[in-house]
């Protein structure tokens, strides 16, 4: 595809105004970087495939901290600023970039941070990729993990916490960006190894790094267990007020599909073109009828006789109709067919004189 070219154009647009980003390039630049999968020349025998340039670009841009999100509230005149990782798409793409660069420990920490900051993304990604979250196995047990992330999807639970208008506006803008990210980037998260990696990190977020069963086993068989069952963990997304800058971006501009006109707006609608393509023998030939009655046809022949022969031959030569090479078109032909054929310079509708 053209992902490398799209990445180059996106980087150019961002360089024109990285402070304001009026085109919303940051909402899709990470996707093109990961989707390009262009690798550099291998520098050692260990790295046979070379370094993935798109993933390296994301890591370098995030760790450089040169790009920040800025927005000034017109009502309160407050200036809000946040780092690039406060964008949901960049938080998850940064973790994916580290994963592709084989920086496993850093990738795990980055993904756990992204899951804790934007927990609503995980259920949406699994739903878009049609992952079976009801099945249970030794490798993945989604029913025990997802309830902590599904809590963030319930608007009633969040409204009890976000009582301030600024917090509600920030959350609405964040949900808007999450929708754009999931719609565009979900294909990058559908591989089996990536799904297994997401489950491993989400389990650590919910249950902790050390399983409780191992702690109880270390206490010994005769020991009295004094641990109490902890309430289920509930995660809530945290969105920066600076994300309101991208609240006006249209999600349809970032979709990976072509938009078509509705059937009623298409000029070549079969319901409109169909009658014009029907050959109706009952339709009268107005021009030829005039000729048969000695009306308009007689007048046309008299007018044609007044034109000098050399001038008529010159006109026919200019139109490519020199000699007898003239195709007479039947005026009773379908209207659309007759119109297209009449555009040819050597065609002439029967009964219609050529232009002067």
Beta strands, then each sheet from edge to edge (+ up, - down):
strand 1: 68-72
strand 2: 79-83
strand 3: 327-329
strand 4: 347-349
sheet 1: 1+ 2-
sheet 2: 3+ 4+
end
